[in-house]
Each structure stands twice: as C-alpha cells, then as structure tokens.
Amino acid sequence: MSSTSGLLSLVAGRPAGEGSAPPRVQKFGSVMLILGCLAVMSGGCAFKAPPGRASAGMSAMVVDRQPYRIRVGDALDVRFYKTPELNIEKVPVRNDGKISLDLVGDVQAAGLGTDQLSDNLRSAYSRELEEPRIVVIVREFGGQVFVGGEVGKPAALKYVEGMTALQAVQGVGGFTDTASLENAILIRRTSDRYEGYRLFLKEALSGEDYTQDVALEPNDVVFIPKSRIANVNLAVKQYVTNNIPTIPIALPAF
C-alpha cells in the first residue's frame, strides 16, 4: 500500500489495511478530515466563508442565562439521601442519551435539565423505594472542541461548559500573524447534518459586537483561515520566489 493511501486511511480514522475503526476514532478522523479540507481550500486563494453570520442567540452572554441540558458524554453523580448505599458517581451518558442505574435500568438523560432528571428518577424509584429523595449533579462535561487553521497549535480541547470561540483559540496558542479574524468558521453538527457559520471575531475583539464570540458546544469545529494578504504572500513565494534561480555573485578581492 502506498504512503498516500495509508495517510488517507489514517485521516479518515481507519488504519491502513484494517477494518472499521471504533466510533470515537471515526468521529475524530472525520473532524480532522474536515479541518484538512478547509486548510486546503484556504491555502491558494481568499477563503470564502459561509454566508450565515452567527446570531446573537449563539453568544455566551445569552447561552449562559439558559438552563443547562445534559448532553451525551457527560458524567453524572446520582445521590440518594435516604439510601446512600445506592449513590453512584460519574455515570456516563451513552450515545443513545441514556444512563444505566440499579433497580430501574436505562433512563433517558440527554436533553433534560438536572432537576427534570431528578424528578424522573424519583418517579422511577418510587416503585422500589419509599419516598426516595434523589439529586443529579453534572460531575464532568463530555465532548471536545476542535480548533484548526491559522492558530498557534491546532488541537482538540476538552469541552468546558461556557467555553467561547476566542477562549478556544487562546487555548491552542492564539492567532498567527496570517490569520483572518473576519472569516473565522464555526462548523456545528446537528442531529442530521453539519451547519456552518461565519464568525467576525475581529468585531468581538474590538468590542464592536461581542455576540460574535459565540458559546461553543461539544464537537464544534473552529477554523481560522489565512488572511488575503497571507494568501498573496504565499502565492508569491510558491510561484515566484521559489522559481527564481540563484545567481552567484563574485565579490571583488581586495
């Protein structure tokens, strides 16, 4: 197998010559493939960002005021105040959105607030326990945020509730000198497709529009393309400077 096909297999999340990779590896490979495609598209010309401008409803200032909804990948503590022997820590929310508990089996958790899930568990356990008192606490937030393009060190960051686009960029070393702050891209996965948004991070940094520093969600992709001048300089280097032959110059002897 050629090195090229091996590389493509690796990017796609599957070792060369083997079968399907685990779902988590496939998801990571798919995101890295998206970042690679964006980098290729932005390398030779001015990058065309999605026309959709991030809305004010996506800003951290608005999202922070909304009640938290449990997500896939979160880890939950379930506490029983009358029967502490049933307490369980770091229960993972599975990909199907459910958690598994003693006595009641699988219970839907994703998409619910902690108070709502607590009420549902009290109802479920009332068939086994007398007047159960149950509280659910989000111990860890699940998922990652992927940051690539013209940043110090492209990487996958562990998701933290309330993380914004600018905070994620700073977490990977900040913008490079060739970054375009007017054409940042947010790629967000919905239930059945990917959606792209254009982020005017320059306006957020200048204070003109703080809402452009959007609140991120698990598995978001933030891509920072090259600026127009950076693309021009790259083209000059690739097609002009690198093709000019070196002419030896003889210095006069003194």
C-alpha positions in Angstrom: 0.0 0.0 0.0 1.3 3.4 -0.9 2.1 6.1 1.7 -0.6 8.3 0.2 -3.4 5.7 0.7 -2.1 5.0 4.2 -2.2 8.6 5.1 -5.8 8.9 3.8 -6.8 5.9 5.8 -5.3 7.5 8.9 -7.0 10.8 8.4 -10.3 9.0 7.9 -9.9 7.3 11.2 -9.0 3.8 10.0 -5.6 2.2 10.0 -4.4 1.1 6.5 -5.3 -2.5 5.7 -7.7 -2.9 8.6 -11.4 -2.9 9.1 -13.6 -0.2 10.6 -12.2 1.9 13.4 -14.0 2.4 16.7 -16.8 5.1 16.5 -14.8 7.6 18.6 -11.8 7.3 16.3 -14.0 7.6 13.3 -15.5 10.8 14.7 -12.1 12.3 15.4 -10.9 11.3 12.0 -13.9 12.8 10.3 -13.3 16.1 12.1 -9.6 16.1 11.2 -10.6 15.4 7.6 -12.9 18.5 7.7 -10.1 20.6 9.1 -7.7 19.3 6.4 -10.2 20.1 3.6 -10.7 23.6 5.0 -7.0 24.2 5.1 -6.5 23.0 1.5 -9.3 25.3 0.3 -7.9 28.3 2.1 -4.3 27.7 1.0 -4.4 29.1 -2.5 -6.9 31.9 -2.6 -9.0 34.1 -0.4 -11.2 31.8 1.7 -15.0 32.0 1.2 -16.7 31.8 4.5 -20.3 30.6 4.9 -22.8 33.4 4.3 -24.6 32.7 7.6 -23.5 35.2 10.3 -23.5 33.8 13.8 -26.7 35.1 15.6 -26.9 37.0 18.9 -28.7 33.9 20.3 -25.4 31.9 20.0 -23.4 34.3 22.1 -22.0 33.3 25.5 -24.0 36.1 27.2 -27.3 34.6 26.1 -26.4 30.9 26.4 -25.1 31.4 30.0 -28.6 32.5 31.1 -30.2 29.3 29.8 -30.6 26.2 32.0 -28.0 23.6 31.3 -29.2 20.5 29.4 -27.5 17.2 29.9 -25.5 16.0 26.8 -24.1 12.8 25.5 -20.7 12.2 27.1 -21.4 14.0 30.3 -20.7 12.2 33.6 -23.4 12.4 36.3 -23.5 11.8 40.1 -26.8 10.4 41.3 -27.3 10.8 45.1 -29.9 9.1 47.2 -30.3 10.9 50.5 -32.3 8.2 52.4 -30.4 5.3 50.9 -26.8 6.5 50.4 -25.7 2.9 49.6 -27.3 3.4 46.2 -25.2 6.5 45.4 -23.3 6.3 42.1 -20.6 8.6 40.7 -19.7 9.6 37.2 -22.4 7.7 35.4 -21.7 8.2 31.7 -24.4 9.4 29.4 -24.3 7.0 26.5 -24.5 7.8 22.8 -28.2 6.9 22.9 -28.7 9.6 25.6 -29.4 7.2 28.4 -27.8 6.2 31.7 -27.9 2.8 33.4 -28.9 2.5 37.0 -29.5 -0.3 39.5 -33.2 -1.3 40.0 -34.6 0.9 37.2 -32.3 0.1 34.3 -31.9 2.5 31.4 -33.2 6.1 31.9 -33.2 8.9 29.3 -30.9 11.7 30.4 -29.6 13.7 27.4 -31.7 16.8 26.7 -33.0 17.1 30.2 -32.1 19.5 33.0 -30.7 18.0 36.2 -33.9 18.9 38.1 -36.1 17.2 35.5 -34.0 14.1 35.5 -34.1 14.1 39.3 -37.9 14.2 39.2 -38.0 11.4 36.6 -35.7 9.2 38.8 -37.8 9.9 41.9 -40.8 8.7 40.0 -39.0 5.6 38.7 -37.5 4.6 42.1 -40.8 5.2 43.9 -41.8 1.7 42.7 -38.8 0.3 44.6 -38.2 2.7 47.4 -40.4 4.6 49.9 -40.4 8.4 49.2 -37.0 8.5 47.5 -35.0 11.7 47.6 -32.7 11.9 44.6 -30.5 14.6 43.3 -28.5 14.6 40.0 -25.3 16.6 39.6 -23.2 17.0 36.4 -19.7 16.0 37.5 -17.9 16.3 34.1 -18.8 17.7 30.8 -18.3 15.5 27.8 -17.0 16.1 24.3 -14.2 18.0 22.7 -13.8 21.2 20.6 -11.6 21.1 17.6 -9.6 24.2 16.6 -7.5 24.4 13.4 -6.2 26.7 10.7 -4.1 29.8 11.5 -3.6 29.2 15.2 -0.5 28.5 17.3 -1.0 24.8 17.7 -4.1 23.2 16.2 -5.6 20.7 18.6 -8.7 19.1 20.2 -9.6 20.7 23.5 -11.6 19.1 26.2 -15.0 20.8 26.3 -15.8 23.1 29.2 -19.3 24.5 29.7 -19.3 28.2 28.8 -16.2 28.0 26.5 -16.3 30.6 23.7 -14.6 30.7 20.3 -12.0 33.2 21.4 -11.2 31.1 24.5 -10.7 28.0 22.4 -8.4 29.9 20.1 -6.3 31.1 23.0 -6.2 27.6 24.3 -4.3 26.5 21.2 -1.8 29.3 21.2 -3.8 32.2 19.8 -3.9 33.6 16.3 -1.0 33.5 14.0 0.1 36.7 12.1 -1.5 35.3 8.9 -4.9 34.7 10.5 -8.1 36.2 9.1 -10.3 37.4 12.0 -13.1 38.4 9.7 -13.7 35.0 8.2 -13.5 32.5 11.1 -15.6 29.4 10.6 -17.7 27.5 13.1 -18.9 24.1 12.0 -21.6 22.6 14.2 -23.1 19.2 14.0 -26.9 18.9 14.4 -28.9 15.8 14.5 -28.7 15.1 10.8 -26.2 17.5 9.2 -23.3 19.9 9.6 -24.1 23.7 9.7 -21.5 26.4 9.0 -21.4 29.9 10.5 -19.2 32.9 9.8 -17.7 34.5 12.9 -16.5 38.1 12.8 -14.0 37.6 15.7 -12.3 41.0 14.9 -15.6 42.7 15.9 -15.7 40.7 19.1 -12.1 41.7 20.0 -12.7 45.4 19.2 -15.8 45.5 21.2 -18.0 46.3 18.3 -20.0 43.1 18.5 -19.4 40.9 21.5 -22.0 38.4 20.3 -19.6 37.1 17.6 -17.6 35.4 20.4 -20.1 32.5 20.4 -20.5 29.9 23.0 -19.3 26.5 21.8 -20.9 23.1 22.1 -19.2 19.7 22.3 -17.7 18.5 18.9 -17.8 22.1 17.4 -15.1 22.8 14.9 -13.5 26.3 14.8 -11.4 27.0 11.8 -9.3 30.2 11.2 -8.4 30.7 7.6 -5.5 32.7 6.2 -5.9 36.4 5.6 -6.0 37.7 2.0 -2.5 39.3 2.3 -1.2 36.0 3.6 -2.6 34.1 0.6 -1.0 36.7 -1.7 2.4 36.3 0.0 2.1 32.5 -0.2 1.3 32.7 -3.9 4.3 34.9 -4.5 6.6 32.5 -2.5 5.3 29.4 -4.3 5.1 30.7 -7.9 7.7 33.5 -8.0 10.3 33.4 -5.3 10.9 29.7 -5.2 11.2 29.6 -9.0 13.8 32.4 -9.3 17.2 30.8 -10.0 20.0 31.6 -7.6 22.6 33.7 -9.4 26.1 33.5 -7.9 27.7 36.9 -7.4 31.5 37.1 -7.4 32.8 39.6 -4.9 35.9 41.6 -5.8 39.0 40.7 -4.0 40.7 43.5 -2.0 
